[in-house]
Amino acid sequence: MRRLFNSVRELCTRHPVALGVIATFGLSLLLRWLYLLASPDRTWPFSIFFYGDARFFHGYAVDWARERPTQATLPYHPPLFPWLLGLLYRLMGEPQGSAYPYKLVLAVLNSATVAFTWAWWRKVLGTGWSLLAAALFASSFGWLVLSTTYSNEVLYALFLSATCALMLQHRAGPTWGGAALLGLVMGLGSLTRAEHLYLWPFLLAWAWLYRGKTPLPALAARWGAAGLVCALVLAPWAVHNARVLADINARTPELEPLPELAPVTVYGPINFAMANHAGATGGFTPDSVNRLGQDGNLDVANPAQRRLLLHGYADGLSWMREHPADAARLCVAKLDRWLDGLGLGFGASNLPSGLSGNRAPVDLFVPEGAWLKWPMLLLLVAGAALSLLPPWRTYALFTAVLLHRALITLAFFGYTRGLLAVFPALVPLLLLPLVALAARRPSLAPRLPAFAAAALLLLWVEAGSLALGAPRGFMASGSTDTASGKLIQDDWVRIWPRQ
C-alpha cells in the first residue's frame, strides 16, 4: 500500500497538468452522464430546459449527412455546428428514435472544453483557484443543459476558450505560428457564432497593453497574418454565400438585390430590426416579421421581409432615435435577460435556485426568484473593476470579452444562454475578488478554493443518487398549437417539477 501511495504521489509530482486534465475531463463527463440518466428528455434532440434551434440543426444535419441537394436557401445560421452534427450522423448513423448517443458525444466535447480551459486557467489563477473554477464550469446547471442538447454554444465555448488561451500565450505579440493558429480559431469560432468575428478589436486593444518594446511594424505584420488566416478560413463559406445570394437575386429580379458579400450570415439587419422596435421585449421577439406574412417564416420573396434584410439597421436606429426613453428601457431589459445567466445554480437540481421557472423563446430556462443573480453580479463587477488595476491586468482580457458580449446584447437580443457561452472568460472574473482577498491573507490562499471545490463535489453525489432512481418528471404550460394541441416550443414555456 505504501509503495502504491508513493507511486501515485510521484506521478502527481511529475505530471500534474496531465493528471489535472484527466481528472477535470472525467469528473465533468461523469456529471453530464449522470444528469442525462436522470433526465426524461435524454432521448430527445432538445431539452425541456432549452429548445433553441434544435429542429433546424437536426434538419440541416440530416440533409448534409445524406448529401441531399437542396435549393439555395438564405444563409441565416452559422454552419459549423450543423456540419458537426451532420458528421456525427454520417459516422454513427441517423437517429433511430433516440438522440442519446449524439447528446453523449456533445457532453464529451464540453467535458474536453472544461479540461482544456482548466489547463490554461491554471496559469492565470493558480492550481487551487483553477480547480475551483473547473468545478464551477463542470457543475453549472446551465452547462449541464447546454452540453447535453443540440446547442451550438457547446462548440463555441471551445473556440472562445482557445481564443483566450492563445491571446494569453502571445500577449506580447504572436509568433508566426501563433498568429496562424489564432486566425484559424477565430475563423472557426466565427463560423459557429457570427459575432465572434467582431471580437477582434477587443483582443487587439488588450494586446496593445502588452506590446512591450516589440517594433510596431513587426507586431502589425503578425497580427495582420492572424487576420488573413481568419479571412481564409471564412472564404469558402463566403463564396458559397455569394453564390446562394446571387441565385436568390436572379430568382427575384423585381426586388432590390441582396448584397452578395456575407462572410458568415445575413441575419444582422433583420435581427437588429426584430430586437429594436416598439413591441420588443429584450429577448427574441419575431412578431415584427410574423406580421409581414408567410406564417412567420422568413421569405426573401416577400417585399416587406426583404426590406428588413436590407435596411433593418436603419429601421432599428430610426426607432431608437425617435424613442430614446423606450430604447434605454429596452437596453436595460436586454442586459437583465443576459444577466439572468448568473441566477442559474449548480448540479442536476440547479441548487440553490431550483427547477421551477420559465423558458423564453429560443433561450435557456431561468428559475423563479433567482436570488443568486445579484451576489454573482456584485462579484462580476468587482472582478471587472480589479482587472483594470496593474496587479490584475491579465484579467482585463476577460473583461474585454465580456464587454464585447454585452455590446452585442445591447444591439440585438438579451439571451441568458449568451452569458453561459462566455464562461471561459466569466468564471475568472467571478473568482478574482476572492483571489485578491486571499492574496492579502496568505492563510486563506490554499484553504478557500480547496474547501469550496470539495463542497462542490457533493453535487456529484446528488447527481448519482438521482441517476439511480426513475427519470424525474416535469410539468410544462404555455401557448399551444390550435391544430395539434401541443406546446409551441418557440414561445414562452413555464416549467416545474412533477410532485
C-alpha positions as CSV (number, residue, x, y, z in Angstrom):
1,M,0.0,0.0,0.0
2,R,2.8,2.4,0.9
3,R,4.5,1.6,-2.4
4,L,1.3,2.4,-4.3
5,F,0.9,5.6,-2.4
6,N,4.4,6.6,-3.2
7,S,3.9,5.8,-6.9
8,V,0.8,7.9,-7.1
9,R,2.5,10.8,-5.3
10,E,5.4,10.6,-7.7
11,L,3.1,10.5,-10.7
12,C,1.2,13.6,-9.4
13,T,4.5,15.4,-8.9
14,R,5.9,14.6,-12.3
15,H,2.7,15.1,-14.4
16,P,0.4,17.5,-12.5
17,V,-1.1,19.1,-15.6
18,A,-1.9,15.8,-17.4
19,L,-3.5,14.4,-14.3
20,G,-5.5,17.6,-13.8
21,V,-6.7,17.4,-17.4
22,I,-7.7,13.8,-17.0
23,A,-9.5,14.5,-13.7
24,T,-11.4,17.5,-14.8
25,F,-12.4,15.8,-18.0
26,G,-13.5,12.6,-16.2
27,L,-15.5,14.4,-13.5
28,S,-17.2,16.7,-16.0
29,L,-18.2,13.8,-18.2
30,L,-19.4,11.8,-15.2
31,L,-21.7,14.6,-14.0
32,R,-23.1,15.1,-17.5
33,W,-23.8,11.4,-17.9
34,L,-25.5,11.2,-14.5
35,Y,-27.6,14.3,-15.4
36,L,-28.7,12.6,-18.6
37,L,-29.6,9.4,-16.9
38,A,-31.9,11.3,-14.5
39,S,-33.5,13.4,-17.3
40,P,-36.7,12.4,-19.0
41,D,-35.5,14.2,-22.2
42,R,-32.3,12.2,-22.6
43,T,-33.5,10.7,-25.9
44,W,-35.0,13.9,-27.3
45,P,-32.9,16.1,-29.7
46,F,-33.7,19.1,-27.4
47,S,-34.1,19.6,-23.7
48,I,-37.0,20.5,-21.5
49,F,-34.9,23.4,-20.3
50,F,-33.6,24.5,-23.8
51,Y,-35.2,24.1,-27.2
52,G,-33.3,26.7,-29.2
53,D,-32.6,25.9,-32.8
54,A,-32.6,22.1,-32.3
55,R,-35.2,21.5,-35.1
56,F,-33.1,23.5,-37.6
57,F,-29.9,21.8,-36.6
58,H,-31.4,18.4,-36.9
59,G,-32.9,19.0,-40.3
60,Y,-29.7,20.6,-41.7
61,A,-27.6,17.8,-40.4
62,V,-29.8,15.2,-42.0
63,D,-29.6,16.9,-45.4
64,W,-25.9,17.3,-45.0
65,A,-25.4,13.6,-44.0
66,R,-27.5,12.4,-46.9
67,E,-25.7,14.7,-49.3
68,R,-29.2,15.7,-50.4
69,P,-29.2,18.5,-52.9
70,T,-31.4,21.4,-51.8
71,Q,-32.4,24.7,-53.4
72,A,-30.2,27.6,-52.4
73,T,-31.6,29.0,-49.1
74,L,-30.8,32.2,-47.3
75,P,-27.6,31.8,-45.2
76,Y,-29.2,32.7,-41.9
77,H,-27.5,30.3,-39.4
78,P,-23.7,29.9,-39.0
79,P,-22.8,26.5,-40.5
80,L,-20.2,24.8,-38.3
81,F,-22.4,23.2,-35.6
82,P,-24.9,21.7,-38.0
83,W,-21.9,20.4,-40.0
84,L,-20.6,18.8,-36.8
85,L,-24.0,17.2,-36.2
86,G,-24.2,16.0,-39.8
87,L,-20.7,14.4,-39.4
88,L,-22.0,12.6,-36.3
89,Y,-25.0,11.4,-38.3
90,R,-22.7,10.1,-41.0
91,L,-20.4,8.3,-38.6
92,M,-23.0,7.0,-36.2
93,G,-26.0,6.8,-38.4
94,E,-29.0,9.0,-38.3
95,P,-31.1,9.0,-35.1
96,Q,-33.3,5.9,-34.8
97,G,-35.8,7.2,-32.3
98,S,-33.2,8.4,-29.8
99,A,-30.8,11.3,-29.7
100,Y,-29.0,10.0,-26.6
101,P,-25.8,8.8,-28.4
102,Y,-25.3,12.3,-30.1
103,K,-26.0,14.1,-26.8
104,L,-23.4,12.0,-25.1
105,V,-20.9,13.0,-27.8
106,L,-21.7,16.6,-27.2
107,A,-21.2,16.0,-23.4
108,V,-17.8,14.6,-24.2
109,L,-16.9,17.7,-26.3
110,N,-17.9,20.0,-23.5
111,S,-16.1,18.0,-20.9
112,A,-13.0,18.3,-23.1
113,T,-13.6,22.0,-23.1
114,V,-13.7,22.1,-19.3
115,A,-10.4,20.2,-19.1
116,F,-8.7,22.3,-21.7
117,T,-9.9,25.5,-20.1
118,W,-8.6,24.4,-16.7
119,A,-5.2,23.8,-18.3
120,W,-4.8,27.5,-19.2
121,W,-6.8,28.8,-16.2
122,R,-4.1,27.2,-14.1
123,K,-1.5,29.7,-15.4
124,V,-3.8,32.7,-14.6
125,L,-5.5,31.6,-11.4
126,G,-3.0,29.1,-9.9
127,T,-3.7,25.5,-9.3
128,G,-6.1,25.8,-6.4
129,W,-8.3,28.5,-7.8
130,S,-8.3,26.9,-11.2
131,L,-9.6,23.7,-9.8
132,L,-12.4,25.6,-8.2
133,A,-13.1,27.3,-11.5
134,A,-13.2,24.0,-13.3
135,A,-15.6,22.6,-10.7
136,L,-17.9,25.6,-11.2
137,F,-17.8,25.1,-15.0
138,A,-18.3,21.4,-14.8
139,S,-21.2,21.6,-12.3
140,S,-23.0,24.7,-13.8
141,F,-26.6,23.7,-14.3
142,G,-26.8,25.8,-17.4
143,W,-23.9,23.9,-18.9
144,L,-25.3,20.6,-17.9
145,V,-28.3,21.5,-20.0
146,L,-26.4,23.1,-23.0
147,S,-23.8,20.3,-23.2
148,T,-26.5,17.6,-23.4
149,T,-28.6,19.0,-26.2
150,Y,-28.3,20.4,-29.7
151,S,-26.7,23.7,-28.9
152,N,-24.0,25.5,-30.8
153,E,-22.8,27.0,-27.6
154,V,-21.2,23.6,-26.9
155,L,-18.8,24.1,-29.9
156,Y,-18.5,27.9,-29.4
157,A,-17.2,27.7,-25.8
158,L,-14.3,25.6,-27.1
159,F,-13.3,28.2,-29.6
160,L,-13.7,31.0,-27.2
161,S,-11.6,29.2,-24.7
162,A,-8.9,28.5,-27.3
163,T,-9.0,32.2,-28.3
164,C,-8.4,33.3,-24.7
165,A,-5.6,30.7,-24.3
166,L,-3.8,31.9,-27.4
167,M,-4.1,35.5,-26.5
168,L,-2.6,34.9,-23.1
169,Q,0.2,32.9,-24.6
170,H,1.0,35.5,-27.2
171,R,0.2,38.7,-25.2
172,A,3.4,40.4,-26.2
173,G,2.9,39.6,-29.9
174,P,2.2,36.3,-31.6
175,T,4.8,34.2,-33.3
176,W,4.1,33.4,-36.9
177,G,2.8,30.0,-35.9
178,G,0.8,31.5,-33.1
179,A,-0.7,34.1,-35.5
180,A,-1.8,31.3,-37.9
181,L,-3.3,29.3,-35.1
182,L,-5.2,32.3,-33.6
183,G,-6.5,33.2,-37.1
184,L,-7.7,29.6,-37.5
185,V,-9.5,29.6,-34.2
186,M,-11.1,33.0,-34.8
187,G,-12.4,31.8,-38.2
188,L,-13.8,28.6,-36.8
189,G,-15.4,30.5,-33.9
190,S,-17.0,32.9,-36.3
191,L,-18.4,30.1,-38.3
192,T,-20.0,28.9,-35.1
193,R,-21.3,32.2,-33.7
194,A,-21.0,35.1,-36.2
195,E,-20.5,37.7,-33.5
196,H,-17.1,36.1,-32.7
197,L,-15.7,37.8,-35.7
198,Y,-16.2,41.2,-34.1
199,L,-14.1,40.2,-31.1
200,W,-11.0,41.2,-33.0
201,P,-10.9,44.9,-32.0
202,F,-11.3,43.9,-28.3
203,L,-8.5,41.4,-28.5
204,L,-6.2,43.8,-30.2
205,A,-7.0,46.6,-27.7
206,W,-6.0,44.2,-24.8
207,A,-2.8,43.1,-26.7
208,W,-1.8,46.8,-27.1
209,L,-1.3,46.9,-23.3
210,Y,1.3,44.2,-23.5
211,R,3.1,45.3,-26.7
212,G,6.3,46.0,-24.8
213,K,9.3,47.1,-26.9
214,T,8.4,45.0,-30.0
215,P,8.6,47.2,-33.1
216,L,5.2,48.2,-34.3
217,P,5.7,47.0,-37.9
218,A,6.6,43.5,-36.7
219,L,3.5,43.4,-34.5
220,A,1.3,44.7,-37.3
221,A,2.6,42.1,-39.7
222,R,1.9,39.2,-37.3
223,W,-1.5,40.4,-36.2
224,G,-2.2,41.0,-39.9
225,A,-1.3,37.4,-40.6
226,A,-3.7,36.3,-38.0
227,G,-6.5,38.3,-39.6
228,L,-5.5,36.9,-43.1
229,V,-5.7,33.3,-41.9
230,C,-9.1,34.1,-40.3
231,A,-10.3,35.5,-43.7
232,L,-9.0,32.4,-45.5
233,V,-11.0,30.2,-43.1
234,L,-14.1,32.2,-43.8
235,A,-13.5,32.4,-47.6
236,P,-15.1,29.1,-48.7
237,W,-18.3,29.8,-46.8
238,A,-18.3,33.4,-48.1
239,V,-18.0,32.1,-51.7
240,H,-20.9,29.7,-51.1
241,N,-23.0,32.5,-49.6
242,A,-22.2,34.7,-52.6
243,R,-23.4,32.0,-55.0
244,V,-26.6,31.5,-52.9
245,L,-27.4,35.2,-52.7
246,A,-26.7,35.7,-56.4
247,D,-29.1,32.8,-57.2
248,I,-31.8,34.4,-54.9
249,N,-31.3,37.7,-56.6
250,A,-31.7,36.1,-60.0
251,R,-34.9,34.4,-58.9
252,T,-36.4,37.7,-57.6
253,P,-35.3,40.3,-60.2
254,E,-38.3,42.5,-59.3
255,L,-37.0,43.2,-55.8
256,E,-34.0,45.2,-54.5
257,P,-31.0,42.8,-54.7
258,L,-29.4,41.4,-51.6
259,P,-25.7,42.2,-51.1
260,E,-23.7,39.1,-52.1
261,L,-20.9,39.7,-49.6
262,A,-21.7,37.7,-46.4
263,P,-18.7,36.2,-44.7
264,V,-20.9,34.2,-42.3
265,T,-24.7,35.1,-42.3
266,V,-27.1,37.8,-43.5
267,Y,-29.1,37.9,-40.2
268,G,-27.6,41.1,-38.8
269,P,-30.0,43.7,-40.2
270,I,-33.2,41.7,-39.7
271,N,-32.2,40.6,-36.2
272,F,-31.4,44.3,-35.3
273,A,-34.9,45.3,-36.6
274,M,-36.6,42.5,-34.6
275,A,-34.6,43.5,-31.5
276,N,-35.3,47.2,-31.6
277,H,-38.9,48.3,-32.1
278,A,-41.9,49.3,-30.1
279,G,-43.0,45.8,-29.3
280,A,-39.5,44.4,-28.4
281,T,-39.2,42.8,-25.0
282,G,-35.4,42.4,-24.7
283,G,-35.4,38.8,-25.8
284,F,-36.1,37.1,-29.1
285,T,-39.3,38.5,-30.5
286,P,-40.1,37.6,-34.1
287,D,-43.5,39.4,-34.0
288,S,-42.3,42.2,-36.4
289,V,-41.5,39.5,-39.0
290,N,-44.6,37.4,-38.3
291,R,-46.9,40.4,-39.0
292,L,-45.4,40.6,-42.5
293,G,-46.9,37.2,-43.7
294,Q,-45.7,33.8,-44.7
295,D,-47.0,32.4,-41.3
296,G,-43.9,33.7,-39.5
297,N,-41.5,32.0,-42.0
298,L,-38.7,34.1,-43.5
299,D,-39.3,34.5,-47.2
300,V,-36.9,36.5,-49.3
301,A,-39.6,36.9,-52.0
302,N,-41.8,38.9,-49.5
303,P,-41.0,42.6,-50.2
304,A,-41.6,43.6,-46.6
305,Q,-39.3,41.0,-45.2
306,R,-36.8,41.6,-47.9
307,R,-36.7,45.3,-46.8
308,L,-35.8,44.2,-43.2
309,L,-33.0,42.0,-44.6
310,L,-31.6,45.1,-46.4
311,H,-32.5,48.0,-44.2
312,G,-33.1,46.5,-40.7
313,Y,-30.3,48.6,-39.2
314,A,-31.7,51.8,-40.4
315,D,-35.2,50.9,-39.2
316,G,-34.0,49.9,-35.7
317,L,-31.8,53.0,-35.4
318,S,-34.6,55.2,-36.5
319,W,-36.9,53.8,-33.8
320,M,-34.2,54.3,-31.2
321,R,-33.7,57.9,-32.2
322,E,-37.4,58.7,-32.1
323,H,-38.0,56.9,-28.8
324,P,-34.8,57.3,-26.7
325,A,-36.5,56.7,-23.3
326,D,-38.1,53.4,-24.6
327,A,-34.8,52.4,-26.2
328,A,-33.0,53.0,-22.9
329,R,-35.6,50.8,-21.0
330,L,-35.2,48.2,-23.7
331,C,-31.4,48.1,-23.3
332,V,-31.9,47.6,-19.5
333,A,-34.3,44.7,-20.3
334,K,-31.8,43.1,-22.7
335,L,-29.0,43.3,-20.1
336,D,-31.3,41.9,-17.4
337,R,-32.2,38.9,-19.6
338,W,-28.5,38.3,-20.3
339,L,-27.5,38.6,-16.6
340,D,-30.2,36.0,-15.8
341,G,-27.5,33.5,-16.6
342,L,-25.9,34.4,-13.2
343,G,-29.0,33.2,-11.5
344,L,-28.6,29.7,-12.7
345,G,-27.3,27.4,-10.0
346,F,-25.3,24.2,-9.9
347,G,-25.7,20.4,-10.1
348,A,-28.5,18.4,-11.5
349,S,-31.1,20.1,-9.3
350,N,-29.9,23.7,-10.1
351,L,-29.0,24.4,-6.5
352,P,-29.8,26.8,-4.8
353,S,-32.2,28.2,-7.5
354,G,-34.4,25.2,-8.1
355,L,-36.2,23.8,-11.1
356,S,-39.3,25.9,-11.3
357,G,-39.2,28.8,-13.7
358,N,-39.7,29.9,-17.3
359,R,-38.0,29.3,-20.7
360,A,-38.1,32.2,-23.0
361,P,-38.3,31.7,-26.8
362,V,-35.0,30.2,-28.2
363,D,-33.4,30.6,-24.8
364,L,-32.4,28.8,-21.7
365,F,-34.6,28.1,-18.6
366,V,-34.4,30.7,-15.9
367,P,-35.5,29.8,-12.4
368,E,-38.1,31.8,-10.4
369,G,-36.7,34.1,-7.7
370,A,-33.1,33.5,-8.8
371,W,-31.6,35.5,-5.9
372,L,-28.1,34.1,-6.8
373,K,-28.0,36.6,-9.7
374,W,-27.3,39.6,-7.5
375,P,-24.4,38.4,-5.4
376,M,-22.8,36.9,-8.5
377,L,-23.3,40.2,-10.3
378,L,-21.5,42.1,-7.5
379,L,-18.6,39.6,-7.8
380,L,-18.5,40.1,-11.6
381,V,-18.5,43.9,-11.3
382,A,-15.8,43.8,-8.7
383,G,-13.7,41.4,-10.8
384,A,-14.0,43.6,-13.9
385,A,-13.0,46.7,-11.8
386,L,-10.0,44.9,-10.3
387,S,-8.9,43.7,-13.8
388,L,-8.2,47.4,-14.7
389,L,-5.6,47.7,-11.9
390,P,-2.0,46.9,-12.7
391,P,-1.6,43.8,-10.5
392,W,-4.5,42.1,-12.2
393,R,-4.1,43.5,-15.7
394,T,-4.0,40.0,-17.2
395,Y,-7.7,39.6,-16.3
396,A,-8.6,42.6,-18.5
397,L,-8.7,40.2,-21.4
398,F,-11.7,38.6,-19.8
399,T,-13.3,42.0,-19.2
400,A,-12.8,42.8,-22.9
401,V,-14.6,39.5,-23.9
402,L,-17.5,40.3,-21.6
403,L,-17.7,43.9,-22.8
404,H,-17.9,42.6,-26.4
405,R,-20.7,40.3,-25.4
406,A,-22.5,43.0,-23.5
407,L,-22.4,45.3,-26.5
408,I,-23.7,42.5,-28.8
409,T,-26.5,42.0,-26.3
410,L,-27.4,45.7,-26.2
411,A,-27.5,45.8,-30.0
412,F,-29.5,42.6,-30.5
413,F,-31.3,40.2,-28.1
414,G,-30.8,39.5,-24.4
415,Y,-30.1,35.8,-24.2
416,T,-29.5,34.0,-20.9
417,R,-27.5,31.4,-22.9
418,G,-25.3,34.2,-24.2
419,L,-23.8,34.7,-20.7
420,L,-23.2,30.9,-20.4
421,A,-21.3,31.0,-23.8
422,V,-18.6,33.2,-22.3
423,F,-17.9,31.0,-19.3
424,P,-14.2,30.7,-20.0
425,A,-13.9,34.4,-19.5
426,L,-16.7,34.9,-17.0
427,V,-15.5,32.5,-14.2
428,P,-12.0,34.0,-13.7
429,L,-13.7,37.4,-13.2
430,L,-16.1,36.0,-10.7
431,L,-13.3,34.5,-8.7
432,L,-10.9,37.5,-9.0
433,P,-12.3,39.3,-5.9
434,L,-11.7,36.2,-3.8
435,V,-8.3,35.7,-5.4
436,A,-7.4,39.3,-4.5
437,L,-8.7,38.8,-0.9
438,A,-6.8,35.6,-0.4
439,A,-3.6,37.3,-1.7
440,R,-3.8,39.7,1.2
441,R,-4.4,36.9,3.6
442,P,-1.9,34.1,2.9
443,S,-3.5,31.8,5.4
444,L,-6.7,31.7,3.2
445,A,-4.9,31.2,-0.1
446,P,-4.7,27.4,-0.1
447,R,-7.8,26.7,2.1
448,L,-10.6,28.7,0.5
449,P,-10.5,27.2,-3.0
450,A,-9.9,23.7,-1.6
451,F,-12.8,23.8,0.7
452,A,-15.1,25.3,-1.9
453,A,-14.1,22.7,-4.6
454,A,-14.6,19.9,-2.1
455,A,-18.1,21.2,-1.2
456,L,-19.0,21.2,-4.9
457,L,-18.1,17.5,-5.2
458,L,-21.3,16.8,-3.2
459,L,-23.1,17.7,-6.4
460,W,-21.7,14.6,-8.0
461,V,-23.1,12.5,-5.1
462,E,-26.5,14.1,-5.5
463,A,-26.5,13.5,-9.3
464,G,-25.6,9.9,-8.7
465,S,-28.5,9.4,-6.3
466,L,-30.9,10.9,-8.9
467,A,-29.5,8.7,-11.7
468,L,-30.2,5.6,-9.6
469,G,-33.9,6.4,-9.5
470,A,-36.5,6.8,-12.2
471,P,-36.1,9.8,-14.5
472,R,-37.5,12.9,-13.0
473,G,-40.9,14.2,-14.2
474,F,-41.7,17.8,-15.1
475,M,-44.8,19.7,-16.0
476,A,-45.0,22.5,-18.6
477,S,-47.5,25.1,-19.7
478,G,-47.6,27.7,-22.4
479,S,-49.1,28.6,-25.7
480,T,-50.5,25.6,-27.7
481,D,-50.9,24.9,-31.4
482,T,-54.7,25.1,-32.2
483,A,-54.4,22.1,-34.6
484,S,-52.3,19.6,-32.6
485,G,-52.8,21.0,-29.1
486,K,-49.1,20.7,-28.5
487,L,-47.0,23.3,-26.8
488,I,-45.4,25.8,-29.1
489,Q,-41.7,25.3,-28.2
490,D,-40.6,28.6,-29.7
491,D,-42.8,30.6,-27.3
492,W,-42.7,31.1,-23.5
493,V,-42.9,27.9,-21.5
494,R,-43.3,27.6,-17.8
495,I,-41.7,24.5,-16.2
496,W,-41.9,23.0,-12.7
497,P,-41.1,19.5,-11.2
498,R,-43.9,17.0,-11.0
499,Q,-44.8,16.2,-7.4
